[in-house]
Amino acid sequence: MHKKSVSEMDVTGKRVLVRVDFNVPLSDNGEVSDDTRIIASLPTLVYLIGKQAKVIIVSHLGRPKGKFDERYRLDPVADRLAQLLKMPVQKVNDCIGDEPKAAVSRMQPGDVLLLENVRFYPGEEKNEEKFARGLAELADIYVNDAFGTAHRAHASTEGVAHLLPAVAGFLMQKEITMLGKTIMQPEHPFFVILGGAKISDKIGIIDNLLEKVDDLIIGGGMANTFLRAAGYEMGKSLIEADKVEFAGELVAKIKNRGLKLMLPVDLMVTPAAEPGSEKKVVSVNEVPEDWMALDIGPETIEIYTKAVRIAKTVIWNGPMGVFEMPPFSQGTFSLARALAESGATTVVGGGDTASAVEKAGIADKMTHISTGGGASLEFMEGKVLPGVAALLDDQKG
């Protein structure tokens, strides 16, 4: 998938509408508490500023459900962006209409303007053409640098791309290049590590990658359903009852194709998912009736970390346990450290996995950490992302 880049456009003096993902957490006093997503957008913004474009930024924040909500105004984001860019960032209180139009008309080359939260408008998530046209009227060129929202066919991610010359920003380009190359041209042995709570969230990935992968490693809550399908009693552990039969069928399919499926052999269990609760390590066939598994056990950790050391390519999506609680973070953090030391091309899916890698302190040793949670999942499933598909194709690709 080759999409035209912002670097291939003449942006000097042009009004450039840039869709970014500034959906960042705010502290109780209303300040940005984690600016990772803002920092990720800087290469594209700094490039446009350097090229003397008039940079008009559009983003969402939270879930205001199509209504103006003071809690989700982008003023704190504008303040933090100005600090990072070391220059003024003007903020307006609308996305479309007279105020944004007047502000854009006053812009000089190299200026930066941040529009109000695009999800204050019902037309955004409904992808209404009228609303998309309101955004398009502000600019000459559209740049999508928000991979995290590329799986949404919204007005600011897909609709406006049909109304202006539409290209990828540097972050978007990196995401689709890295994920695409890893999935389509992996160096073998190619391992896929899947964790998290549910099998249902990962069915698409398994189906799409089963023909390419050499080893499939399963952990997290979804491993419980596989273990239940294998006949083990899992106590109070999270299980998707309606996916037990599917898990059994998937195991058979994997074996028929001569692939290796790795499941936990021991687990860290507890009677309650609460800080300070009792915990112990048990074999998968010894889970107490009133206990639950919240992490893989030490023997499984050793098996999994030893396995990934021979990998050449690894895709990892989903933690091995409830890593947010220190007693149950060992599986996830140990695997993260093993990947960091493996020398393999390592691609980490967004969301919880990205957070876990950051907390493990080895994010800088991963080849690529996706900024998209749902978007990276759908990309790995082989689905078409509306926000990507709408961009101009790179004829050289």
C-alpha positions in Angstrom: 0.0 0.0 0.0 1.8 3.1 -1.3 0.2 6.5 -0.5 1.4 9.9 -1.6 3.4 11.7 1.0 3.2 15.3 2.2 6.8 15.6 1.1 5.7 15.3 -2.5 3.4 18.3 -2.4 4.1 21.9 -3.0 2.8 23.4 0.3 4.6 26.7 0.4 2.1 29.4 1.2 -0.8 26.9 1.0 -3.5 26.4 3.6 -2.9 22.8 4.8 -5.5 21.0 6.9 -3.8 18.4 9.0 -5.8 15.7 10.8 -3.8 14.6 13.9 -4.7 12.4 16.9 -4.5 14.7 19.9 -6.8 12.5 21.9 -4.6 12.8 25.0 -5.3 12.3 28.7 -5.9 15.4 30.8 -5.0 15.8 34.5 -7.5 16.9 37.1 -6.3 20.5 36.7 -7.0 20.4 33.0 -3.4 20.0 31.7 -2.1 17.4 29.3 -0.8 14.6 31.4 0.7 12.5 28.5 1.9 14.3 25.4 3.1 11.2 23.5 0.6 11.6 20.7 1.3 15.3 20.3 5.1 14.6 20.1 4.4 11.9 17.4 2.8 14.6 15.2 5.7 17.0 15.4 7.7 15.8 12.4 4.9 16.6 10.0 4.0 19.9 11.7 7.6 21.1 11.8 8.1 20.2 8.2 5.0 22.2 7.1 6.0 25.2 9.3 9.5 25.0 7.7 8.0 25.0 4.3 6.0 28.1 5.2 2.6 26.5 4.9 -0.4 27.8 6.8 -1.0 24.9 9.2 -4.6 24.3 10.2 -4.9 21.4 12.7 -8.0 19.3 13.4 -8.4 16.6 16.0 -10.8 15.0 18.4 -10.6 14.6 22.2 -12.6 12.2 24.3 -16.2 11.3 23.4 -18.4 14.4 23.6 -21.0 12.7 21.4 -21.6 15.4 19.0 -22.2 18.2 21.5 -20.1 21.0 22.9 -18.6 19.9 26.2 -16.3 22.2 28.2 -14.3 19.1 29.5 -13.1 18.3 26.0 -12.1 21.6 24.6 -8.6 21.6 23.0 -7.2 24.7 24.8 -4.8 22.6 27.0 -3.6 20.8 23.9 -3.0 24.2 22.2 -0.9 25.3 25.2 1.2 22.1 25.2 1.7 22.1 21.4 2.9 25.7 21.6 5.4 24.7 24.2 6.7 21.8 22.1 6.9 23.9 18.9 8.3 26.9 20.8 6.0 29.2 18.9 2.4 30.6 19.2 -0.5 28.3 18.4 -3.8 30.1 17.9 -6.9 28.2 19.0 -10.5 28.9 17.8 -13.7 27.8 19.4 -15.3 26.3 16.3 -14.3 23.9 13.5 -16.4 25.3 10.7 -18.1 28.6 10.0 -17.2 32.3 10.4 -14.7 32.2 13.3 -12.4 29.6 11.7 -12.7 31.2 8.2 -11.7 34.6 9.7 -8.8 33.1 11.6 -7.5 31.3 8.5 -7.8 34.5 6.4 -5.5 36.3 8.9 -2.8 33.5 8.9 0.7 34.2 7.6 3.0 31.5 6.1 4.4 29.4 8.9 1.5 30.1 11.3 -0.3 27.4 13.2 -4.0 27.3 14.0 -5.8 24.6 16.0 -9.5 24.1 15.4 -11.9 23.1 18.2 -12.7 19.5 19.0 -14.1 18.0 15.8 -16.3 15.6 17.7 -18.4 18.5 19.1 -20.2 18.3 15.8 -22.6 15.4 15.0 -21.6 15.7 11.3 -18.1 14.4 12.2 -18.9 10.8 13.2 -21.8 10.7 10.7 -19.4 11.6 7.9 -21.9 14.2 6.6 -20.8 15.8 3.4 -21.9 19.3 4.5 -19.7 19.1 7.5 -16.8 17.8 5.5 -17.2 20.6 3.0 -17.1 23.1 5.9 -13.7 21.7 6.8 -12.5 21.6 3.2 -13.3 25.2 2.7 -10.6 26.2 5.1 -7.7 24.6 3.1 -6.0 23.9 -0.2 -4.4 20.5 0.8 -5.4 17.8 3.3 -2.8 15.8 5.2 -3.9 12.8 7.4 -1.4 12.1 10.1 -3.8 10.4 12.5 -3.3 6.6 12.0 -5.1 6.0 15.2 -8.4 7.2 13.7 -7.8 5.9 10.2 -10.2 3.0 10.7 -13.1 5.5 11.2 -15.0 6.8 8.1 -15.6 10.2 9.7 -15.8 13.6 8.0 -12.3 14.7 9.1 -10.6 11.3 8.3 -12.4 10.2 5.1 -15.0 12.7 3.9 -12.7 15.7 3.5 -10.1 13.5 1.7 -12.5 13.3 -1.3 -12.8 17.1 -1.4 -9.1 18.2 -1.4 -5.8 16.8 -2.6 -5.2 14.3 0.2 -1.8 12.9 1.3 -0.2 11.0 4.2 1.7 12.8 6.9 5.0 11.3 8.1 3.5 9.4 11.0 0.8 7.9 8.8 3.3 7.0 6.2 5.6 5.3 8.8 2.6 3.3 10.2 1.4 1.9 6.9 4.9 1.2 5.6 6.1 -0.6 8.7 2.9 -2.6 9.3 2.5 -3.4 5.6 6.1 -4.6 5.2 6.0 -6.7 8.3 2.8 -8.4 7.4 3.5 -8.9 3.7 7.2 -9.5 3.7 8.3 -10.9 7.1 11.7 -12.4 7.6 11.3 -15.9 9.0 11.0 -17.3 11.6 7.9 -15.1 12.0 6.2 -15.1 15.4 2.9 -13.6 16.3 2.2 -13.0 20.0 -1.4 -12.4 21.0 -2.7 -11.5 24.4 -5.3 -9.3 26.0 -8.7 -10.3 27.2 -10.6 -11.8 24.3 -10.2 -14.1 21.4 -13.0 -12.3 19.6 -10.8 -9.2 19.4 -8.0 -11.2 17.6 -9.9 -13.6 15.3 -9.3 -11.4 12.3 -5.5 -11.2 12.9 -5.3 -15.0 13.3 -7.2 -15.6 10.1 -5.2 -13.1 8.1 -1.7 -14.2 9.4 -2.2 -17.9 9.7 -0.8 -18.6 6.3 2.4 -16.5 7.0 3.3 -17.2 10.6 5.6 -19.9 11.9 4.7 -19.8 15.6 1.7 -18.4 17.4 2.2 -17.5 21.1 -1.0 -17.0 23.2 -1.2 -15.3 26.6 -3.5 -13.0 28.6 -7.1 -13.6 29.2 -7.6 -15.1 25.8 -5.3 -18.0 26.7 -7.9 -19.1 29.3 -10.5 -19.8 26.6 -7.9 -21.9 24.7 -7.1 -23.8 27.8 -10.7 -24.4 28.6 -11.1 -25.8 25.0 -8.3 -28.2 25.8 -10.3 -29.5 28.8 -8.7 -27.6 31.7 -10.9 -26.2 34.5 -10.1 -22.5 34.8 -11.9 -21.6 38.0 -13.1 -18.0 38.0 -10.8 -17.0 35.2 -12.1 -14.8 32.3 -13.4 -17.1 29.6 -15.4 -16.4 26.4 -17.9 -19.2 26.7 -19.2 -18.7 23.2 -15.7 -19.0 21.8 -14.5 -22.2 23.4 -15.6 -24.3 20.5 -14.0 -21.9 18.1 -10.7 -22.1 20.0 -10.8 -25.8 19.8 -11.3 -25.7 16.0 -8.5 -23.1 15.7 -6.1 -25.4 17.5 -6.9 -28.2 15.2 -6.5 -26.0 12.1 -3.1 -24.8 13.3 -1.9 -28.3 13.9 -3.1 -29.5 10.5 -1.0 -26.7 8.9 2.1 -27.9 10.7 2.3 -24.6 12.7 3.4 -24.3 16.3 0.9 -23.0 18.9 2.2 -22.1 22.3 -0.1 -21.9 25.3 0.7 -21.4 29.0 1.8 -24.4 31.0 1.5 -22.5 34.4 -0.3 -19.4 35.6 -0.2 -16.8 38.3 -3.6 -17.0 40.0 -5.5 -15.1 42.7 -8.9 -15.2 44.4 -9.6 -11.6 43.6 -8.2 -9.0 41.1 -7.4 -6.5 43.9 -4.1 -5.0 45.2 -2.7 -7.1 48.1 -4.8 -10.2 47.3 -3.2 -13.6 47.8 -1.4 -15.0 44.8 0.3 -18.2 43.8 1.7 -20.1 40.8 -0.1 -23.2 39.6 0.0 -25.6 36.7 -2.8 -25.1 34.1 -4.4 -28.3 35.4 -4.5 -27.1 39.0 -6.4 -23.8 38.9 -8.5 -23.6 42.2 -12.2 -23.4 41.7 -12.6 -20.0 43.3 -9.3 -18.5 41.9 -8.6 -16.7 38.6 -5.5 -16.5 36.3 -4.2 -13.0 35.9 -0.7 -13.7 34.4 1.3 -16.4 32.8 3.6 -18.3 35.2 7.4 -18.4 35.5 7.8 -21.7 33.5 5.7 -20.2 30.7 7.7 -17.0 30.8 10.9 -19.1 30.4 9.4 -21.0 27.5 8.1 -17.9 25.7 11.2 -15.8 26.2 13.5 -18.6 25.0 11.3 -19.1 21.9 11.3 -15.5 20.7 15.1 -15.3 20.9 15.2 -17.2 17.6 12.6 -15.1 15.8 13.5 -12.7 12.9 10.1 -11.0 12.9 7.6 -10.6 15.7 4.2 -8.9 15.8 2.9 -8.5 19.4 -0.6 -7.4 20.2 -2.0 -7.8 23.7 -0.4 -8.2 27.1 0.3 -11.5 28.8 -1.6 -10.5 32.0 -3.0 -7.7 34.0 0.2 -5.8 33.8 -1.3 -2.6 35.4 -1.1 -4.5 38.8 2.6 -5.2 39.7 2.1 -8.8 40.9 0.8 -9.7 37.5 3.1 -7.7 35.2 6.0 -10.2 35.1 4.8 -12.1 32.1 4.3 -9.0 30.0 7.5 -7.2 31.1 9.7 -10.3 30.8 8.5 -10.9 27.2 9.0 -7.3 26.4 12.6 -7.5 27.6 13.2 -10.7 25.7 12.0 -9.0 22.5 14.2 -6.0 23.1 17.2 -8.3 23.3 16.2 -10.6 20.4 17.5 -8.6 17.4 14.3 -9.4 15.6 12.2 -6.8 13.7 9.6 -6.2 16.5 6.3 -4.5 15.7 4.1 -3.7 18.7 0.4 -3.1 18.3 -1.1 0.0 19.8 -3.3 0.4 22.9 -2.4 -1.7 26.0 0.6 -3.4 24.4 2.2 0.0 23.6 1.6 1.1 27.2 3.1 -2.0 28.6 6.2 -1.7 26.5 6.6 1.9 27.7 6.1 0.9 31.3 8.7 -1.9 30.9 11.2 0.8 29.9 12.2 -0.7 26.6 10.1 1.2 24.1 13.1 2.6 22.3 14.4 -0.9 21.6 11.3 -1.9 19.6 11.5 -1.5 15.9 8.0 0.0 15.7 5.3 0.8 18.2 2.0 1.6 16.5 0.1 4.7 17.5 -3.2 3.1 16.5 -5.2 0.7 18.8 -8.2 -0.3 16.8 -6.6 0.9 13.5 -3.5 -1.3 13.9 -5.8 -4.3 14.8 -7.9 -3.8 11.7 -4.8 -3.2 9.5 -3.3 -6.5 10.7 -6.6 -8.2 10.0 -6.2 -7.2 6.4 -9.1 -4.7 6.5 -9.2 -1.6 4.4 -8.9 1.5 6.6 -11.2 4.3 5.2 -8.8 7.1 6.3 -5.9 5.5 4.4 -7.9 4.3 1.3 -9.1 7.9 0.7 -5.6 9.3 0.3 -3.9 9.7 -3.1 -2.0 6.7 -4.3 1.8 7.1 -4.9 2.2 6.3 -8.6 5.9 5.5 -7.9 5.0 2.8 -5.4 
